[in-house]
Amino acid sequence: LVNSVCPGLVWTERLGAQGSIMEDIGKLMGLPKEEATEKYVAQHIPLGRFIQPMEVSDVVVFLASGRASGITGATISVDGGAGRAMWPGGKFIRKEI
């Protein structure tokens, strides 16, 4: 069996670049990209921020280490709680954009 890591939206320069998904969301919301990004994060990510690349790589390094030898067949979300917020019964209540 193998383990899997499922990252959420990871903040990179590309995510904030022209033509990015955040720019598209801004257009849908009728807001500038920066304002739309803040609103999206507040409404959809319980942690209150995007995940950083190092946070995903830290999980991968841990799973590859001997310290995780007892973990097998696991799926680990690194998404700041966004996946949990999408399902009914989650403690974080999403608002529509």
C-alpha distances in whole Angstrom, upper triangle without the diagonal:
4,7,10,14,16,20,23,26,26,30,31,34,33,33,36,38,40,39,36,34,36,39,38,38,41,43,42,43,46,45,45,42,42,43,40,38,39,39,36,34,36,35,32,30,31,30,33,32,30,27,27,25,25,23,20,20,21,17,16,17,17,13,13,16,16,17,13,12,12,10,6,5,9,11,14,17,20,23,26,25,26,23,24,28,27,27,30,30,29,31,32,34,34,38,38,39
4,7,10,13,16,20,23,23,26,27,31,30,29,33,34,37,35,32,31,33,36,35,35,38,40,39,40,43,42,42,38,38,40,37,34,36,36,33,31,33,33,29,27,28,27,30,29,26,23,24,22,21,20,17,17,17,14,12,14,14,10,11,13,14,15,12,11,12,9,6,5,7,9,12,15,17,20,23,23,23,21,22,26,25,25,28,29,27,30,30,32,32,35,36,36
4,7,10,13,17,20,20,23,24,28,27,27,30,32,35,33,30,28,30,33,33,32,35,37,36,37,40,39,39,35,35,36,34,31,32,33,30,28,30,29,26,24,24,24,27,25,23,20,21,19,18,17,14,14,14,11,9,12,11,8,9,12,14,14,10,11,11,8,6,5,5,6,8,11,13,16,19,19,20,18,19,23,23,23,26,26,24,26,27,29,29,32,33,33
4,6,10,13,16,16,20,21,25,24,23,27,28,31,30,26,25,26,30,29,28,31,34,33,33,37,36,35,32,32,33,31,28,29,30,26,24,27,26,23,21,22,21,24,22,20,17,18,16,16,15,11,12,13,10,9,12,12,9,11,14,16,16,13,14,14,11,9,8,6,5,6,9,11,13,16,17,17,15,17,20,20,20,24,24,22,24,24,27,26,29,30,30
4,6,10,13,13,16,18,22,21,20,23,25,28,27,23,22,23,27,27,26,29,31,30,31,34,33,32,28,28,30,27,24,25,26,23,21,24,23,20,18,19,18,20,19,16,13,14,13,13,11,8,9,11,8,7,11,11,9,11,14,17,16,13,16,16,12,12,11,8,6,5,6,7,10,13,14,14,13,15,18,18,19,23,23,21,23,22,24,24,27,27,27
4,7,10,11,15,16,20,19,17,21,23,25,24,21,19,20,24,23,22,25,27,26,27,30,29,29,25,26,27,24,21,23,23,20,18,21,20,17,15,16,16,18,17,14,12,13,12,14,12,9,11,13,10,10,14,14,13,15,18,21,20,17,19,19,16,15,13,11,7,6,5,6,8,11,12,11,10,13,15,15,16,20,21,18,20,19,21,20,23,24,24
4,7,7,11,13,16,16,14,17,20,22,21,18,16,17,21,21,20,22,25,24,25,28,26,26,22,22,23,21,18,19,20,17,15,18,18,14,13,15,14,15,13,10,8,10,9,11,9,7,10,12,10,11,14,15,14,16,19,22,21,19,21,22,18,18,17,14,10,8,6,5,5,9,11,10,10,13,15,15,17,21,21,18,20,18,20,19,22,22,22
4,6,9,12,16,15,12,15,18,20,19,16,13,14,18,18,16,19,22,21,21,24,23,23,19,19,20,18,15,16,17,13,12,15,14,11,9,12,12,13,11,8,7,10,10,13,11,9,13,14,13,14,18,18,18,20,23,26,24,22,25,25,21,21,20,17,13,11,7,6,4,7,9,7,8,11,12,12,15,18,20,17,18,16,18,16,18,19,18
4,6,9,12,11,9,11,14,17,16,12,10,11,14,15,13,16,19,18,19,21,20,19,16,16,17,15,12,13,14,11,10,13,14,11,9,13,12,12,9,6,6,9,10,13,12,11,14,16,15,16,19,20,20,22,25,28,27,25,28,28,25,25,23,20,17,14,11,9,7,9,11,9,11,14,14,14,17,21,22,19,20,17,18,16,18,18,17
4,6,10,10,8,11,13,16,16,13,12,12,15,17,16,18,21,21,21,23,21,20,16,16,18,16,13,14,16,14,12,15,16,14,12,14,13,13,10,6,5,6,6,10,9,8,11,13,14,15,17,19,19,21,23,26,25,24,27,27,24,25,24,21,17,15,12,9,8,10,13,12,13,16,17,17,20,24,25,21,22,20,21,19,21,21,20
4,7,8,6,8,11,14,15,12,12,11,14,16,15,16,19,20,20,22,20,18,14,13,16,15,11,13,15,13,11,15,16,14,13,15,13,13,9,6,6,6,7,10,11,11,13,15,16,17,19,21,22,23,25,29,28,26,30,31,27,28,27,24,21,18,16,12,11,12,15,14,16,19,19,20,23,26,27,24,24,21,22,20,22,22,20
4,5,5,7,9,13,14,11,12,12,14,16,16,17,20,21,22,23,21,18,15,14,17,16,13,15,18,16,15,18,20,18,16,19,17,16,12,9,9,8,8,11,12,12,14,16,18,18,20,22,23,24,26,30,29,28,31,32,29,30,29,26,23,21,18,15,14,15,19,17,20,23,22,23,26,30,31,27,28,25,26,24,25,25,22
4,5,5,6,10,12,10,12,11,13,16,16,17,19,21,21,22,20,17,13,13,17,16,13,16,19,17,16,20,22,20,19,22,20,18,15,12,13,11,11,14,16,16,17,20,21,22,23,25,27,27,29,33,32,31,34,36,33,33,32,30,27,24,22,19,18,19,22,21,23,26,25,26,29,32,34,30,31,27,28,26,26,26,23
4,5,5,8,9,7,9,10,11,13,15,15,17,19,20,21,19,17,13,14,17,16,13,16,19,17,17,20,21,20,19,22,21,20,16,13,14,13,12,16,17,17,18,21,22,22,24,26,27,28,30,34,33,32,35,36,33,33,32,29,26,24,21,19,18,19,22,20,22,25,25,24,28,31,33,30,30,27,28,25,26,25,22
4,6,9,9,6,7,7,9,11,11,13,15,16,17,18,16,14,11,11,14,13,10,13,15,13,13,17,18,16,15,19,18,16,13,10,12,12,12,16,16,16,18,21,21,22,24,26,26,28,30,34,33,31,34,35,32,32,30,28,24,22,19,17,15,16,19,17,19,22,21,21,25,28,29,26,27,24,24,21,22,21,18
4,7,9,6,8,7,8,11,11,11,14,16,16,17,14,12,8,8,12,11,9,12,14,13,13,16,18,17,17,20,19,17,13,11,13,13,14,18,18,19,20,23,24,25,27,29,29,31,33,36,35,34,37,38,35,35,34,31,28,25,22,20,18,18,21,19,21,24,23,23,27,30,31,28,28,25,25,22,22,21,18
4,6,5,9,8,8,11,13,12,14,17,17,18,16,13,9,11,14,13,12,15,17,16,17,20,21,20,20,24,23,20,17,15,17,16,16,20,21,21,22,25,26,26,28,31,32,32,35,38,38,36,39,40,37,37,36,33,30,28,25,22,21,22,24,22,24,27,26,26,30,33,34,31,32,28,28,25,25,24,21
4,5,9,9,7,9,12,11,12,15,16,16,14,12,9,11,14,14,13,16,18,17,18,21,22,22,22,26,25,23,20,18,20,20,20,23,25,24,26,29,30,30,32,34,35,36,38,42,41,40,42,44,40,40,38,36,33,31,28,25,23,24,27,24,26,29,28,27,31,34,36,33,34,30,30,26,26,24,21
4,7,8,6,7,10,11,11,13,15,15,15,13,10,13,16,14,14,17,18,17,18,22,22,21,22,26,25,23,21,18,20,20,21,24,25,24,26,29,30,29,32,34,34,35,38,42,41,39,42,43,39,39,37,35,31,30,27,25,23,24,26,23,25,28,27,25,29,32,34,32,33,29,29,25,25,22,19
4,5,5,7,9,10,11,13,14,15,14,13,9,12,14,12,11,15,16,14,15,19,19,18,18,22,22,20,17,15,17,17,17,21,22,21,23,26,26,26,29,31,31,32,35,38,38,36,38,39,36,35,34,31,28,26,23,21,19,20,22,19,21,24,23,22,26,29,31,28,29,26,26,22,22,20,17
4,5,5,6,9,10,11,12,14,13,13,9,12,13,11,10,13,14,11,13,16,16,14,16,19,20,18,16,13,16,17,17,21,21,20,23,25,25,26,28,30,30,31,34,38,37,35,37,38,34,34,32,29,26,24,21,19,17,18,20,16,18,21,20,19,22,25,28,25,26,23,22,19,19,17,14
4,5,5,6,9,10,10,12,10,9,6,8,10,7,6,10,11,9,10,14,14,13,14,18,18,16,14,12,15,16,17,21,21,20,23,25,26,26,29,31,31,33,35,38,37,35,38,39,35,35,33,30,27,25,21,19,17,17,19,16,18,21,19,19,22,25,27,24,25,21,21,18,17,16,12
4,5,5,6,9,10,10,9,8,5,8,10,8,8,12,13,11,14,16,17,16,18,21,21,19,17,15,18,19,20,24,24,24,26,29,29,30,32,34,34,36,38,42,41,39,42,42,39,39,37,34,30,29,25,23,20,21,23,20,22,25,23,22,26,28,30,28,28,25,24,20,19,17,14
4,5,5,6,9,10,10,10,8,11,12,9,10,14,13,12,15,17,16,16,18,22,22,20,19,17,20,21,22,26,26,25,27,30,30,30,33,35,35,36,39,42,41,39,42,42,39,38,36,33,30,28,25,24,21,22,23,19,21,24,22,20,24,26,29,27,28,24,23,19,18,16,12
4,5,5,6,8,8,9,8,10,10,7,8,11,10,8,11,14,13,13,15,18,20,17,16,15,18,20,22,25,24,24,27,29,29,30,33,34,34,36,38,41,40,38,41,41,37,37,35,32,28,27,23,22,19,19,20,17,18,21,19,18,21,23,26,24,24,21,19,16,14,12,9
4,5,5,6,5,6,5,8,8,5,7,10,9,9,12,14,14,14,17,20,21,18,17,16,20,21,23,26,26,26,29,31,31,32,35,36,36,38,41,44,42,40,44,44,40,40,38,35,31,30,26,24,21,21,22,19,21,24,21,20,24,26,28,26,26,22,21,18,16,14,10
4,5,5,6,7,8,11,11,8,11,14,13,12,16,17,17,17,20,23,24,22,21,20,23,25,26,30,29,29,32,34,34,35,38,39,39,41,43,47,45,43,46,46,43,42,40,37,34,32,29,27,24,24,25,22,24,26,24,22,26,28,30,28,29,25,23,20,18,15,11
4,6,8,10,10,13,12,9,12,14,12,11,15,17,15,16,19,22,23,21,20,20,23,25,27,30,29,29,32,34,34,35,38,39,38,41,43,46,45,43,45,45,42,41,39,36,32,31,27,26,23,23,24,20,22,24,21,20,23,25,27,26,26,23,21,17,15,12,8
4,5,9,9,12,10,7,10,12,10,10,13,14,13,14,17,20,22,19,19,19,22,25,27,30,29,29,32,34,34,35,38,39,39,41,43,46,45,43,46,45,42,42,39,37,33,31,27,26,23,23,23,19,22,23,20,19,23,24,26,25,25,21,19,16,13,10,7
4,7,9,12,10,8,12,13,12,13,16,17,16,18,20,23,25,22,21,21,25,27,29,32,31,32,35,36,36,38,40,41,42,44,46,49,48,46,49,49,45,45,43,40,36,34,31,29,26,26,26,23,25,27,24,23,27,28,30,28,28,25,23,19,16,14,10
4,6,8,6,6,9,11,10,11,14,15,15,17,19,21,22,19,19,19,23,24,27,30,29,30,32,34,34,36,38,39,40,42,44,47,46,44,47,47,44,44,42,39,35,33,30,28,24,24,25,22,25,26,23,23,27,28,30,28,28,24,22,19,16,15,11
4,6,5,6,9,10,11,12,14,16,16,18,19,22,23,19,18,18,22,23,25,28,28,28,31,33,33,35,37,38,39,41,43,46,45,43,46,47,43,44,42,39,35,33,29,27,24,24,25,23,25,28,25,25,28,30,32,29,29,25,24,21,19,18,14
4,6,5,6,9,10,10,12,14,15,16,17,20,20,17,15,15,18,19,21,24,24,25,27,29,30,31,33,35,35,37,39,43,41,40,43,43,40,40,39,36,32,30,26,24,21,21,23,20,23,25,23,23,27,29,30,28,28,24,23,20,18,17,14
4,5,5,6,9,10,11,13,14,15,16,19,18,15,13,13,17,18,20,23,23,24,26,28,29,30,32,34,35,36,38,42,40,39,42,42,39,40,39,35,32,29,26,23,20,20,22,20,23,25,22,23,27,29,30,27,27,23,22,20,19,18,15
4,5,5,6,9,10,11,12,14,15,18,18,14,14,14,18,20,22,25,25,26,28,30,30,32,34,35,36,38,40,43,41,40,43,43,40,41,39,36,33,30,26,24,21,20,21,19,22,24,21,22,26,27,28,26,25,21,20,18,16,15,12
4,5,5,6,9,10,10,12,13,16,17,14,13,13,17,19,21,24,24,24,27,29,29,31,33,34,35,37,39,42,40,38,42,42,38,39,37,34,30,28,24,22,19,18,19,17,20,22,19,19,23,24,26,23,23,19,18,15,14,13,9
4,5,5,6,9,10,10,11,14,14,11,10,10,13,15,18,21,20,21,24,25,25,27,29,30,31,33,35,38,37,35,38,38,35,36,34,31,27,25,21,19,16,15,17,15,18,20,17,18,22,24,25,22,22,18,18,15,14,14,11
4,6,5,6,9,10,10,13,13,9,9,10,14,16,19,21,20,21,25,25,26,28,30,31,32,34,36,39,37,35,39,39,36,36,35,32,28,26,22,19,16,15,16,15,18,20,17,18,22,23,24,21,20,17,17,14,14,14,12
4,5,5,6,9,10,12,13,10,11,12,16,18,21,24,22,23,27,28,27,30,32,32,33,36,37,40,38,37,40,40,36,37,35,32,28,26,22,20,17,15,16,14,17,18,15,16,20,21,22,19,19,15,14,11,10,10,8
4,5,5,6,8,11,12,10,10,10,14,16,19,22,20,21,24,25,25,27,29,30,30,33,35,38,36,34,37,37,33,34,32,29,25,23,19,18,14,13,14,11,14,16,13,13,17,19,20,18,17,14,13,10,9,9,7
4,5,5,5,8,9,6,6,7,11,14,17,19,17,18,21,22,22,24,27,27,28,30,32,35,33,31,34,34,31,32,30,27,23,21,17,15,11,10,11,9,13,14,12,13,17,19,20,16,16,12,13,10,11,12,11
4,6,6,7,9,6,8,10,13,16,20,22,20,21,24,25,24,27,29,29,30,33,34,37,34,33,36,36,32,33,32,29,25,23,19,17,14,11,12,11,14,15,12,14,17,18,19,15,14,11,11,9,9,11,11
4,6,8,10,8,10,12,15,18,21,23,21,22,25,26,25,28,30,30,30,33,35,38,35,33,36,36,32,33,31,28,24,22,19,17,14,12,12,9,13,13,9,11,14,15,16,13,13,9,8,5,6,8,8
4,6,9,8,9,10,13,16,19,21,19,19,22,23,22,24,27,27,27,30,32,34,32,30,33,32,29,29,28,24,21,19,15,14,10,9,9,6,9,10,7,8,12,14,15,12,12,8,8,6,8,9,9
4,5,5,7,8,10,13,16,18,15,16,20,20,19,21,24,24,24,27,29,31,29,27,30,30,27,27,26,22,19,16,13,11,8,6,6,5,8,9,7,10,13,15,15,12,12,9,10,9,11,13,13
4,5,8,10,11,15,18,19,16,17,21,20,19,22,25,24,24,28,29,31,28,27,30,29,26,27,26,22,20,17,13,12,9,6,5,6,10,9,7,11,13,14,14,10,9,6,9,9,12,14,15
4,6,8,9,12,15,16,13,15,18,17,17,20,22,21,22,26,26,29,26,25,28,28,25,26,26,22,19,16,13,11,9,5,6,8,11,11,11,14,16,18,17,13,12,10,13,13,15,18,18
4,7,10,12,16,17,15,17,20,20,20,23,25,24,25,28,29,32,29,28,32,31,28,30,29,25,22,19,16,13,11,8,9,10,13,14,12,15,18,19,19,16,14,11,13,12,14,16,16
4,7,9,13,14,12,14,17,17,18,20,22,23,24,26,28,30,28,27,31,31,28,29,28,25,22,18,15,12,10,7,10,10,14,15,14,16,19,22,22,18,17,14,16,15,16,18,17
4,6,10,12,10,11,15,15,16,18,20,21,22,24,26,29,27,25,29,29,26,27,26,23,20,17,13,10,8,7,10,10,13,15,14,16,19,22,22,19,19,16,17,16,17,18,17
4,7,8,7,8,11,12,12,14,16,17,18,20,22,25,23,22,25,26,23,24,23,20,17,14,11,7,6,7,10,10,13,15,15,17,20,23,23,19,20,17,19,18,20,21,20
4,5,5,7,9,10,12,13,15,16,18,19,21,24,23,22,25,26,24,25,25,21,19,16,13,10,10,10,14,14,16,19,19,21,23,26,27,23,23,21,23,22,24,25,23
4,5,5,6,9,10,11,12,15,16,17,19,22,21,20,24,25,22,23,23,20,18,15,13,10,11,13,16,16,18,20,21,22,25,28,29,25,26,24,26,24,26,27,26
4,5,5,6,9,10,10,12,14,15,16,20,19,18,22,23,21,22,23,20,18,15,14,11,13,13,17,18,19,21,23,24,26,30,30,26,26,25,27,26,29,30,29
4,6,5,7,9,10,11,13,15,16,19,17,16,20,21,19,20,20,17,15,12,11,8,10,10,13,15,16,18,19,21,23,26,26,23,23,21,24,24,26,27,27
4,5,5,7,9,10,11,13,15,18,17,15,19,20,17,18,18,15,13,10,9,6,9,11,14,15,15,17,19,20,22,26,26,23,23,22,25,24,26,27,27
4,5,5,6,9,10,10,12,16,15,14,17,19,17,18,18,16,15,12,12,10,13,15,17,18,19,21,23,24,26,29,29,26,27,26,28,28,30,31,30
4,5,5,6,9,10,11,14,13,12,16,17,15,17,18,16,15,12,13,10,13,14,17,19,19,21,23,25,26,29,29,26,26,25,28,28,31,32,32
4,5,5,6,9,10,13,12,10,13,15,12,14,15,12,11,8,10,8,12,13,15,17,17,18,21,22,23,27,26,23,24,23,27,26,29,31,31
4,5,5,6,9,12,12,10,13,15,12,13,14,12,11,10,11,10,14,16,18,19,19,21,23,24,25,29,29,26,27,26,29,29,32,33,32
4,6,5,6,10,10,10,12,15,13,14,16,15,15,13,15,13,17,19,21,22,22,24,26,27,29,32,32,29,30,29,32,32,35,36,35
4,5,5,8,7,6,10,12,10,13,15,13,13,12,14,13,17,18,20,22,21,22,25,27,28,31,30,27,28,28,31,31,34,36,36
4,5,8,8,5,8,10,8,9,11,10,11,10,13,13,17,19,20,22,21,22,25,26,26,29,29,26,28,28,31,31,34,35,36
4,7,8,7,8,11,10,11,13,13,14,13,16,16,20,22,23,25,24,25,28,29,30,33,33,30,31,31,34,34,37,38,38
4,5,6,7,11,10,12,15,15,16,15,18,18,22,23,25,27,26,27,30,31,32,35,34,31,32,32,36,36,39,40,40
4,5,5,9,10,12,16,15,18,17,20,20,24,25,27,29,28,29,32,33,33,36,35,33,34,34,38,38,41,43,43
4,6,8,9,12,15,15,17,16,19,19,22,23,24,27,26,26,30,31,31,34,33,30,31,31,35,36,39,41,41
4,5,5,8,12,11,13,12,16,16,20,21,22,24,23,24,27,28,28,31,30,28,29,29,33,33,37,38,39
4,6,8,11,12,15,15,19,20,23,25,25,27,26,26,30,31,30,33,32,30,31,32,36,36,40,41,42
4,6,10,10,14,14,18,20,23,24,24,27,25,25,28,29,29,31,30,28,29,31,34,35,38,40,41
4,7,7,10,11,14,16,20,21,21,23,21,21,25,26,25,28,27,25,27,28,31,32,35,37,38
4,5,9,11,15,17,20,22,22,24,21,22,25,26,25,28,27,26,28,29,32,32,35,36,38
4,7,10,13,16,19,21,21,22,19,20,23,23,22,25,25,24,26,27,30,30,33,34,35
4,6,10,13,16,18,17,18,16,16,20,20,20,22,22,21,23,24,26,27,30,31,32
4,7,10,12,15,14,15,12,14,17,17,17,20,20,18,21,21,23,23,27,28,29
4,6,9,12,11,13,11,12,15,16,16,20,20,17,19,19,22,22,25,26,27
4,6,8,8,9,8,9,12,13,14,17,18,15,17,16,19,18,22,23,23
4,6,8,9,9,11,13,14,16,19,19,16,17,16,19,18,21,23,23
4,5,6,7,9,10,12,14,17,18,14,15,13,16,15,18,19,19
4,6,8,9,10,12,14,17,17,13,13,11,14,14,17,18,19
4,6,5,6,9,11,13,13,9,10,8,11,11,15,17,18
4,5,5,7,9,12,13,10,11,9,10,9,12,14,15
4,5,5,7,11,12,9,12,10,12,11,14,15,17
4,5,6,9,9,6,8,8,10,10,14,16,18
4,6,8,8,5,7,5,7,7,10,12,14
4,7,9,7,10,9,8,7,10,11,13
4,6,6,9,9,9,10,13,14,17
4,5,9,9,9,10,13,14,18
4,6,9,9,11,14,17,20
4,5,7,9,13,15,18
4,6,9,13,16,19
4,6,10,13,15
4,7,10,13
4,7,9
4,6
4
